Amino acid sequence: MSNVTVLERDRAYQRVLALILGGEMDVNAPLSERKLAESLDMGRTPVREAIKRLTREGLLEVQPARGTYIRQLNLHDVEEIYEARFGIEGTAAYLAAERGPTERFAEFKSTFKKMIECPDNFDLAEIHGLGQEFHVEIFVAARNAILMDIYKPLRLKHSFALRLPRIYDHGWVIESVLEHLEILEAIEARDAIKARSLVCDHLVRGLEVRSRIFDDLMGTHQPTFAKGAVNRMH
């Protein structure tokens, strides 16, 4: 496969992924390979490959006799994503604290403090995006390639879930900045147990927020997630 072909395939994947995560595509309509290719001004082959890859990664699903659709997460899906995150992100935070922060931590720390002091100077999308970048940087600081490889595909799936508070719960997005700063400072202090505990607590609150959102959108829900199970991970 030529470098040009690989580049086009990767570019198509990134552009289709951006449309999905940006909420710019109708979740109730089947994807049209031809229309996507035309709108992106790309060939149909790289777009077809992008659709196949996103289907394998679980962001799209094929419905027999109907077509390919954006997968709509339900609360059970979100709970399973968070259960997986508790394990791997807690471990990543623990290792990051043991092995020390990366150089980017100073940049995150400065920006988090500015966001706390003057939140009106930042839009919610910017705050939300920086938080996602920080979660990735924790894995970089963990310095464990296998852990990062496990996290990458999961990150795509929880990107769907992470969009919900940005759209429906602005207050929690702001509060999460303080939580991120506390996690960062625990890693800087090389307190591995505290860092892992803070990450798990942060994820518990994130799941609670998303559970409330699903309650509002779909009616009352009795969560199946057991907080005690997370506490045992601390």
LUMFIDO-43765 format. One record per residue (C-alpha): residue number from 1; z, x, y; residue in one letter. Coordinates in steps of 0.25 Angstrom, whole numbers, plus 5000, padded with zeros to 4 digits. Example, Ala and Ser with C-alpha at 12.3 -4.5 7.8 and 13.67 -1.06 7.14 Angstrom:
% LUMFIDO-43765
<numar><resi>1</resi><w>5031</w><u>5049</u><v>4982</v><resn>A</resn></numar>
<numar><resi>2</resi><w>5029</w><u>5055</u><v>4996</v><resn>S</resn></numar>
END
This chain:
% LUMFIDO-43765
<numar><resi>1</resi><w>5000</w><u>5000</u><v>5000</v><resn>M</resn></numar>
<numar><resi>2</resi><w>4996</w><u>5006</u><v>5014</v><resn>S</resn></numar>
<numar><resi>3</resi><w>5006</w><u>5008</u><v>5025</v><resn>N</resn></numar>
<numar><resi>4</resi><w>4998</w><u>4998</u><v>5033</v><resn>V</resn></numar>
<numar><resi>5</resi><w>5000</w><u>4987</u><v>5023</v><resn>T</resn></numar>
<numar><resi>6</resi><w>5015</w><u>4990</u><v>5021</v><resn>V</resn></numar>
<numar><resi>7</resi><w>5017</w><u>4990</u><v>5036</v><resn>L</resn></numar>
<numar><resi>8</resi><w>5010</w><u>4977</u><v>5038</v><resn>E</resn></numar>
<numar><resi>9</resi><w>5018</w><u>4971</u><v>5026</v><resn>R</resn></numar>
<numar><resi>10</resi><w>5031</w><u>4976</u><v>5032</v><resn>D</resn></numar>
<numar><resi>11</resi><w>5027</w><u>4971</u><v>5046</v><resn>R</resn></numar>
<numar><resi>12</resi><w>5023</w><u>4957</u><v>5041</v><resn>A</resn></numar>
<numar><resi>13</resi><w>5037</w><u>4956</u><v>5033</v><resn>Y</resn></numar>
<numar><resi>14</resi><w>5044</w><u>4960</u><v>5046</v><resn>Q</resn></numar>
<numar><resi>15</resi><w>5037</w><u>4950</u><v>5055</v><resn>R</resn></numar>
<numar><resi>16</resi><w>5038</w><u>4938</u><v>5045</v><resn>V</resn></numar>
<numar><resi>17</resi><w>5053</w><u>4942</u><v>5043</v><resn>L</resn></numar>
<numar><resi>18</resi><w>5055</w><u>4941</u><v>5058</v><resn>A</resn></numar>
<numar><resi>19</resi><w>5049</w><u>4928</u><v>5059</v><resn>L</resn></numar>
<numar><resi>20</resi><w>5058</w><u>4922</u><v>5048</v><resn>I</resn></numar>
<numar><resi>21</resi><w>5071</w><u>4928</u><v>5053</v><resn>L</resn></numar>
<numar><resi>22</resi><w>5067</w><u>4924</u><v>5067</v><resn>G</resn></numar>
<numar><resi>23</resi><w>5066</w><u>4910</u><v>5063</v><resn>G</resn></numar>
<numar><resi>24</resi><w>5052</w><u>4909</u><v>5068</v><resn>E</resn></numar>
<numar><resi>25</resi><w>5047</w><u>4903</u><v>5055</v><resn>M</resn></numar>
<numar><resi>26</resi><w>5048</w><u>4888</u><v>5050</v><resn>D</resn></numar>
<numar><resi>27</resi><w>5057</w><u>4888</u><v>5038</v><resn>V</resn></numar>
<numar><resi>28</resi><w>5051</w><u>4875</u><v>5034</v><resn>N</resn></numar>
<numar><resi>29</resi><w>5037</w><u>4879</u><v>5033</v><resn>A</resn></numar>
<numar><resi>30</resi><w>5030</w><u>4888</u><v>5023</v><resn>P</resn></numar>
<numar><resi>31</resi><w>5026</w><u>4902</u><v>5027</v><resn>L</resn></numar>
<numar><resi>32</resi><w>5011</w><u>4903</u><v>5029</v><resn>S</resn></numar>
<numar><resi>33</resi><w>5006</w><u>4917</u><v>5026</v><resn>E</resn></numar>
<numar><resi>34</resi><w>4994</w><u>4915</u><v>5034</v><resn>R</resn></numar>
<numar><resi>35</resi><w>5001</w><u>4909</u><v>5046</v><resn>K</resn></numar>
<numar><resi>36</resi><w>5011</w><u>4921</u><v>5046</v><resn>L</resn></numar>
<numar><resi>37</resi><w>5000</w><u>4931</u><v>5045</v><resn>A</resn></numar>
<numar><resi>38</resi><w>4993</w><u>4925</u><v>5057</v><resn>E</resn></numar>
<numar><resi>39</resi><w>5005</w><u>4924</u><v>5065</v><resn>S</resn></numar>
<numar><resi>40</resi><w>5009</w><u>4938</u><v>5063</v><resn>L</resn></numar>
<numar><resi>41</resi><w>4995</w><u>4943</u><v>5064</v><resn>D</resn></numar>
<numar><resi>42</resi><w>4996</w><u>4950</u><v>5051</v><resn>M</resn></numar>
<numar><resi>43</resi><w>4988</w><u>4949</u><v>5037</v><resn>G</resn></numar>
<numar><resi>44</resi><w>4992</w><u>4940</u><v>5027</v><resn>R</resn></numar>
<numar><resi>45</resi><w>4995</w><u>4950</u><v>5016</v><resn>T</resn></numar>
<numar><resi>46</resi><w>5007</w><u>4957</u><v>5023</v><resn>P</resn></numar>
<numar><resi>47</resi><w>5013</w><u>4943</u><v>5027</v><resn>V</resn></numar>
<numar><resi>48</resi><w>5012</w><u>4939</u><v>5013</v><resn>R</resn></numar>
<numar><resi>49</resi><w>5019</w><u>4951</u><v>5008</v><resn>E</resn></numar>
<numar><resi>50</resi><w>5030</w><u>4948</u><v>5019</v><resn>A</resn></numar>
<numar><resi>51</resi><w>5032</w><u>4934</u><v>5014</v><resn>I</resn></numar>
<numar><resi>52</resi><w>5033</w><u>4939</u><v>5000</v><resn>K</resn></numar>
<numar><resi>53</resi><w>5044</w><u>4949</u><v>5004</v><resn>R</resn></numar>
<numar><resi>54</resi><w>5052</w><u>4939</u><v>5012</v><resn>L</resn></numar>
<numar><resi>55</resi><w>5051</w><u>4930</u><v>5000</v><resn>T</resn></numar>
<numar><resi>56</resi><w>5057</w><u>4941</u><v>4991</v><resn>R</resn></numar>
<numar><resi>57</resi><w>5068</w><u>4943</u><v>5001</v><resn>E</resn></numar>
<numar><resi>58</resi><w>5072</w><u>4929</u><v>5001</v><resn>G</resn></numar>
<numar><resi>59</resi><w>5068</w><u>4925</u><v>5016</v><resn>L</resn></numar>
<numar><resi>60</resi><w>5056</w><u>4917</u><v>5011</v><resn>L</resn></numar>
<numar><resi>61</resi><w>5055</w><u>4908</u><v>4999</v><resn>E</resn></numar>
<numar><resi>62</resi><w>5043</w><u>4902</u><v>4991</v><resn>V</resn></numar>
<numar><resi>63</resi><w>5044</w><u>4887</u><v>4989</v><resn>Q</resn></numar>
<numar><resi>64</resi><w>5035</w><u>4883</u><v>4977</v><resn>P</resn></numar>
<numar><resi>65</resi><w>5023</w><u>4875</u><v>4982</v><resn>A</resn></numar>
<numar><resi>66</resi><w>5028</w><u>4875</u><v>4996</v><resn>R</resn></numar>
<numar><resi>67</resi><w>5026</w><u>4890</u><v>5001</v><resn>G</resn></numar>
<numar><resi>68</resi><w>5035</w><u>4901</u><v>5006</v><resn>T</resn></numar>
<numar><resi>69</resi><w>5046</w><u>4897</u><v>5016</v><resn>Y</resn></numar>
<numar><resi>70</resi><w>5057</w><u>4904</u><v>5024</v><resn>I</resn></numar>
<numar><resi>71</resi><w>5070</w><u>4903</u><v>5015</v><resn>R</resn></numar>
<numar><resi>72</resi><w>5080</w><u>4895</u><v>5021</v><resn>Q</resn></numar>
<numar><resi>73</resi><w>5094</w><u>4900</u><v>5018</v><resn>L</resn></numar>
<numar><resi>74</resi><w>5105</w><u>4890</u><v>5014</v><resn>N</resn></numar>
<numar><resi>75</resi><w>5120</w><u>4893</u><v>5016</v><resn>L</resn></numar>
<numar><resi>76</resi><w>5121</w><u>4898</u><v>5001</v><resn>H</resn></numar>
<numar><resi>77</resi><w>5111</w><u>4908</u><v>5004</v><resn>D</resn></numar>
<numar><resi>78</resi><w>5118</w><u>4913</u><v>5016</v><resn>V</resn></numar>
<numar><resi>79</resi><w>5131</w><u>4914</u><v>5009</v><resn>E</resn></numar>
<numar><resi>80</resi><w>5125</w><u>4922</u><v>4998</v><resn>E</resn></numar>
<numar><resi>81</resi><w>5119</w><u>4932</u><v>5009</v><resn>I</resn></numar>
<numar><resi>82</resi><w>5133</w><u>4933</u><v>5015</v><resn>Y</resn></numar>
<numar><resi>83</resi><w>5139</w><u>4936</u><v>5001</v><resn>E</resn></numar>
<numar><resi>84</resi><w>5130</w><u>4947</u><v>4999</v><resn>A</resn></numar>
<numar><resi>85</resi><w>5132</w><u>4952</u><v>5013</v><resn>R</resn></numar>
<numar><resi>86</resi><w>5147</w><u>4953</u><v>5012</v><resn>F</resn></numar>
<numar><resi>87</resi><w>5145</w><u>4963</u><v>5000</v><resn>G</resn></numar>
<numar><resi>88</resi><w>5135</w><u>4972</u><v>5006</v><resn>I</resn></numar>
<numar><resi>89</resi><w>5138</w><u>4972</u><v>5021</v><resn>E</resn></numar>
<numar><resi>90</resi><w>5153</w><u>4974</u><v>5018</v><resn>G</resn></numar>
<numar><resi>91</resi><w>5149</w><u>4986</u><v>5009</v><resn>T</resn></numar>
<numar><resi>92</resi><w>5140</w><u>4991</u><v>5020</v><resn>A</resn></numar>
<numar><resi>93</resi><w>5151</w><u>4990</u><v>5031</v><resn>A</resn></numar>
<numar><resi>94</resi><w>5161</w><u>4997</u><v>5021</v><resn>Y</resn></numar>
<numar><resi>95</resi><w>5151</w><u>5008</u><v>5019</v><resn>L</resn></numar>
<numar><resi>96</resi><w>5147</w><u>5009</u><v>5033</v><resn>A</resn></numar>
<numar><resi>97</resi><w>5162</w><u>5011</u><v>5038</v><resn>A</resn></numar>
<numar><resi>98</resi><w>5164</w><u>5022</u><v>5027</v><resn>E</resn></numar>
<numar><resi>99</resi><w>5151</w><u>5029</u><v>5031</v><resn>R</resn></numar>
<numar><resi>100</resi><w>5151</w><u>5027</u><v>5046</v><resn>G</resn></numar>
<numar><resi>101</resi><w>5143</w><u>5020</u><v>5056</v><resn>P</resn></numar>
<numar><resi>102</resi><w>5129</w><u>5023</u><v>5060</v><resn>T</resn></numar>
<numar><resi>103</resi><w>5125</w><u>5028</u><v>5073</v><resn>E</resn></numar>
<numar><resi>104</resi><w>5120</w><u>5014</u><v>5077</v><resn>R</resn></numar>
<numar><resi>105</resi><w>5134</w><u>5008</u><v>5076</v><resn>F</resn></numar>
<numar><resi>106</resi><w>5137</w><u>5013</u><v>5090</v><resn>A</resn></numar>
<numar><resi>107</resi><w>5125</w><u>5006</u><v>5095</v><resn>E</resn></numar>
<numar><resi>108</resi><w>5130</w><u>4993</u><v>5088</v><resn>F</resn></numar>
<numar><resi>109</resi><w>5144</w><u>4995</u><v>5093</v><resn>K</resn></numar>
<numar><resi>110</resi><w>5139</w><u>4996</u><v>5108</v><resn>S</resn></numar>
<numar><resi>111</resi><w>5130</w><u>4984</u><v>5107</v><resn>T</resn></numar>
<numar><resi>112</resi><w>5140</w><u>4975</u><v>5099</v><resn>F</resn></numar>
<numar><resi>113</resi><w>5151</w><u>4978</u><v>5110</v><resn>K</resn></numar>
<numar><resi>114</resi><w>5141</w><u>4974</u><v>5121</v><resn>K</resn></numar>
<numar><resi>115</resi><w>5137</w><u>4961</u><v>5114</v><resn>M</resn></numar>
<numar><resi>116</resi><w>5152</w><u>4958</u><v>5113</v><resn>I</resn></numar>
<numar><resi>117</resi><w>5155</w><u>4961</u><v>5128</v><resn>E</resn></numar>
<numar><resi>118</resi><w>5142</w><u>4955</u><v>5133</v><resn>C</resn></numar>
<numar><resi>119</resi><w>5136</w><u>4945</u><v>5123</v><resn>P</resn></numar>
<numar><resi>120</resi><w>5128</w><u>4938</u><v>5133</v><resn>D</resn></numar>
<numar><resi>121</resi><w>5119</w><u>4951</u><v>5135</v><resn>N</resn></numar>
<numar><resi>122</resi><w>5114</w><u>4949</u><v>5121</v><resn>F</resn></numar>
<numar><resi>123</resi><w>5106</w><u>4938</u><v>5114</v><resn>D</resn></numar>
<numar><resi>124</resi><w>5111</w><u>4933</u><v>5101</v><resn>L</resn></numar>
<numar><resi>125</resi><w>5099</w><u>4938</u><v>5094</v><resn>A</resn></numar>
<numar><resi>126</resi><w>5102</w><u>4952</u><v>5098</v><resn>E</resn></numar>
<numar><resi>127</resi><w>5116</w><u>4951</u><v>5094</v><resn>I</resn></numar>
<numar><resi>128</resi><w>5112</w><u>4945</u><v>5081</v><resn>H</resn></numar>
<numar><resi>129</resi><w>5102</w><u>4956</u><v>5078</v><resn>G</resn></numar>
<numar><resi>130</resi><w>5111</w><u>4967</u><v>5081</v><resn>L</resn></numar>
<numar><resi>131</resi><w>5122</w><u>4961</u><v>5072</v><resn>G</resn></numar>
<numar><resi>132</resi><w>5111</w><u>4962</u><v>5061</v><resn>Q</resn></numar>
<numar><resi>133</resi><w>5108</w><u>4976</u><v>5064</v><resn>E</resn></numar>
<numar><resi>134</resi><w>5122</w><u>4980</u><v>5063</v><resn>F</resn></numar>
<numar><resi>135</resi><w>5124</w><u>4974</u><v>5049</v><resn>H</resn></numar>
<numar><resi>136</resi><w>5112</w><u>4983</u><v>5045</v><resn>V</resn></numar>
<numar><resi>137</resi><w>5118</w><u>4995</u><v>5052</v><resn>E</resn></numar>
<numar><resi>138</resi><w>5130</w><u>4993</u><v>5043</v><resn>I</resn></numar>
<numar><resi>139</resi><w>5122</w><u>4995</u><v>5031</v><resn>F</resn></numar>
<numar><resi>140</resi><w>5115</w><u>5008</u><v>5037</v><resn>V</resn></numar>
<numar><resi>141</resi><w>5129</w><u>5013</u><v>5040</v><resn>A</resn></numar>
<numar><resi>142</resi><w>5133</w><u>5010</u><v>5025</v><resn>A</resn></numar>
<numar><resi>143</resi><w>5123</w><u>5021</u><v>5021</v><resn>R</resn></numar>
<numar><resi>144</resi><w>5120</w><u>5014</u><v>5008</v><resn>N</resn></numar>
<numar><resi>145</resi><w>5105</w><u>5012</u><v>5006</v><resn>A</resn></numar>
<numar><resi>146</resi><w>5107</w><u>5003</u><v>4994</v><resn>I</resn></numar>
<numar><resi>147</resi><w>5116</w><u>4994</u><v>5002</v><resn>L</resn></numar>
<numar><resi>148</resi><w>5106</w><u>4993</u><v>5013</v><resn>M</resn></numar>
<numar><resi>149</resi><w>5095</w><u>4989</u><v>5003</v><resn>D</resn></numar>
<numar><resi>150</resi><w>5103</w><u>4978</u><v>4998</v><resn>I</resn></numar>
<numar><resi>151</resi><w>5106</w><u>4973</u><v>5012</v><resn>Y</resn></numar>
<numar><resi>152</resi><w>5092</w><u>4973</u><v>5017</v><resn>K</resn></numar>
<numar><resi>153</resi><w>5086</w><u>4961</u><v>5010</v><resn>P</resn></numar>
<numar><resi>154</resi><w>5099</w><u>4953</u><v>5012</v><resn>L</resn></numar>
<numar><resi>155</resi><w>5098</w><u>4956</u><v>5027</v><resn>R</resn></numar>
<numar><resi>156</resi><w>5085</w><u>4948</u><v>5027</v><resn>L</resn></numar>
<numar><resi>157</resi><w>5092</w><u>4936</u><v>5021</v><resn>K</resn></numar>
<numar><resi>158</resi><w>5104</w><u>4936</u><v>5029</v><resn>H</resn></numar>
<numar><resi>159</resi><w>5095</w><u>4937</u><v>5042</v><resn>S</resn></numar>
<numar><resi>160</resi><w>5092</w><u>4923</u><v>5039</v><resn>F</resn></numar>
<numar><resi>161</resi><w>5107</w><u>4920</u><v>5039</v><resn>A</resn></numar>
<numar><resi>162</resi><w>5110</w><u>4929</u><v>5051</v><resn>L</resn></numar>
<numar><resi>163</resi><w>5100</w><u>4921</u><v>5060</v><resn>R</resn></numar>
<numar><resi>164</resi><w>5109</w><u>4908</u><v>5059</v><resn>L</resn></numar>
<numar><resi>165</resi><w>5121</w><u>4912</u><v>5068</v><resn>P</resn></numar>
<numar><resi>166</resi><w>5111</w><u>4918</u><v>5078</v><resn>R</resn></numar>
<numar><resi>167</resi><w>5104</w><u>4904</u><v>5079</v><resn>I</resn></numar>
<numar><resi>168</resi><w>5117</w><u>4895</u><v>5077</v><resn>Y</resn></numar>
<numar><resi>169</resi><w>5130</w><u>4903</u><v>5080</v><resn>D</resn></numar>
<numar><resi>170</resi><w>5129</w><u>4912</u><v>5092</v><resn>H</resn></numar>
<numar><resi>171</resi><w>5144</w><u>4913</u><v>5093</v><resn>G</resn></numar>
<numar><resi>172</resi><w>5145</w><u>4920</u><v>5080</v><resn>W</resn></numar>
<numar><resi>173</resi><w>5133</w><u>4930</u><v>5083</v><resn>V</resn></numar>
<numar><resi>174</resi><w>5142</w><u>4935</u><v>5095</v><resn>I</resn></numar>
<numar><resi>175</resi><w>5155</w><u>4936</u><v>5087</v><resn>E</resn></numar>
<numar><resi>176</resi><w>5147</w><u>4944</u><v>5076</v><resn>S</resn></numar>
<numar><resi>177</resi><w>5145</w><u>4955</u><v>5086</v><resn>V</resn></numar>
<numar><resi>178</resi><w>5160</w><u>4958</u><v>5087</v><resn>L</resn></numar>
<numar><resi>179</resi><w>5161</w><u>4957</u><v>5072</v><resn>E</resn></numar>
<numar><resi>180</resi><w>5150</w><u>4967</u><v>5071</v><resn>H</resn></numar>
<numar><resi>181</resi><w>5157</w><u>4976</u><v>5080</v><resn>L</resn></numar>
<numar><resi>182</resi><w>5170</w><u>4976</u><v>5072</v><resn>E</resn></numar>
<numar><resi>183</resi><w>5162</w><u>4979</u><v>5059</v><resn>I</resn></numar>
<numar><resi>184</resi><w>5155</w><u>4991</u><v>5067</v><resn>L</resn></numar>
<numar><resi>185</resi><w>5169</w><u>4996</u><v>5072</v><resn>E</resn></numar>
<numar><resi>186</resi><w>5175</w><u>4996</u><v>5058</v><resn>A</resn></numar>
<numar><resi>187</resi><w>5163</w><u>5004</u><v>5052</v><resn>I</resn></numar>
<numar><resi>188</resi><w>5165</w><u>5014</u><v>5064</v><resn>E</resn></numar>
<numar><resi>189</resi><w>5180</w><u>5015</u><v>5060</v><resn>A</resn></numar>
<numar><resi>190</resi><w>5176</w><u>5018</u><v>5046</v><resn>R</resn></numar>
<numar><resi>191</resi><w>5184</w><u>5006</u><v>5041</v><resn>D</resn></numar>
<numar><resi>192</resi><w>5176</w><u>5002</u><v>5029</v><resn>A</resn></numar>
<numar><resi>193</resi><w>5185</w><u>4990</u><v>5024</v><resn>I</resn></numar>
<numar><resi>194</resi><w>5186</w><u>4984</u><v>5038</v><resn>K</resn></numar>
<numar><resi>195</resi><w>5171</w><u>4985</u><v>5040</v><resn>A</resn></numar>
<numar><resi>196</resi><w>5168</w><u>4978</u><v>5027</v><resn>R</resn></numar>
<numar><resi>197</resi><w>5178</w><u>4967</u><v>5030</v><resn>S</resn></numar>
<numar><resi>198</resi><w>5173</w><u>4965</u><v>5044</v><resn>L</resn></numar>
<numar><resi>199</resi><w>5158</w><u>4964</u><v>5039</v><resn>V</resn></numar>
<numar><resi>200</resi><w>5163</w><u>4954</u><v>5028</v><resn>C</resn></numar>
<numar><resi>201</resi><w>5171</w><u>4946</u><v>5039</v><resn>D</resn></numar>
<numar><resi>202</resi><w>5159</w><u>4946</u><v>5048</v><resn>H</resn></numar>
<numar><resi>203</resi><w>5150</w><u>4941</u><v>5036</v><resn>L</resn></numar>
<numar><resi>204</resi><w>5160</w><u>4930</u><v>5033</v><resn>V</resn></numar>
<numar><resi>205</resi><w>5159</w><u>4925</u><v>5047</v><resn>R</resn></numar>
<numar><resi>206</resi><w>5144</w><u>4926</u><v>5047</v><resn>G</resn></numar>
<numar><resi>207</resi><w>5143</w><u>4917</u><v>5034</v><resn>L</resn></numar>
<numar><resi>208</resi><w>5153</w><u>4907</u><v>5040</v><resn>E</resn></numar>
<numar><resi>209</resi><w>5144</w><u>4906</u><v>5053</v><resn>V</resn></numar>
<numar><resi>210</resi><w>5132</w><u>4904</u><v>5044</v><resn>R</resn></numar>
<numar><resi>211</resi><w>5139</w><u>4893</u><v>5035</v><resn>S</resn></numar>
<numar><resi>212</resi><w>5142</w><u>4885</u><v>5048</v><resn>R</resn></numar>
<numar><resi>213</resi><w>5128</w><u>4886</u><v>5052</v><resn>I</resn></numar>
<numar><resi>214</resi><w>5123</w><u>4880</u><v>5039</v><resn>F</resn></numar>
<numar><resi>215</resi><w>5134</w><u>4870</u><v>5040</v><resn>D</resn></numar>
<numar><resi>216</resi><w>5128</w><u>4865</u><v>5054</v><resn>D</resn></numar>
<numar><resi>217</resi><w>5114</w><u>4866</u><v>5049</v><resn>L</resn></numar>
<numar><resi>218</resi><w>5115</w><u>4860</u><v>5035</v><resn>M</resn></numar>
<numar><resi>219</resi><w>5129</w><u>4852</u><v>5034</v><resn>G</resn></numar>
<numar><resi>220</resi><w>5142</w><u>4856</u><v>5029</v><resn>T</resn></numar>
<numar><resi>221</resi><w>5143</w><u>4867</u><v>5019</v><resn>H</resn></numar>
<numar><resi>222</resi><w>5155</w><u>4872</u><v>5011</v><resn>Q</resn></numar>
<numar><resi>223</resi><w>5153</w><u>4887</u><v>5010</v><resn>P</resn></numar>
<numar><resi>224</resi><w>5153</w><u>4893</u><v>4996</v><resn>T</resn></numar>
<numar><resi>225</resi><w>5156</w><u>4907</u><v>5002</v><resn>F</resn></numar>
<numar><resi>226</resi><w>5170</w><u>4912</u><v>4999</v><resn>A</resn></numar>
<numar><resi>227</resi><w>5176</w><u>4920</u><v>5010</v><resn>K</resn></numar>
<numar><resi>228</resi><w>5186</w><u>4925</u><v>5000</v><resn>G</resn></numar>
<numar><resi>229</resi><w>5175</w><u>4933</u><v>4993</v><resn>A</resn></numar>
<numar><resi>230</resi><w>5172</w><u>4940</u><v>5006</v><resn>V</resn></numar>
<numar><resi>231</resi><w>5186</w><u>4944</u><v>5008</v><resn>N</resn></numar>
<numar><resi>232</resi><w>5187</w><u>4950</u><v>4995</v><resn>R</resn></numar>
<numar><resi>233</resi><w>5176</w><u>4960</u><v>4999</v><resn>M</resn></numar>
<numar><resi>234</resi><w>5184</w><u>4965</u><v>5011</v><resn>H</resn></numar>
END
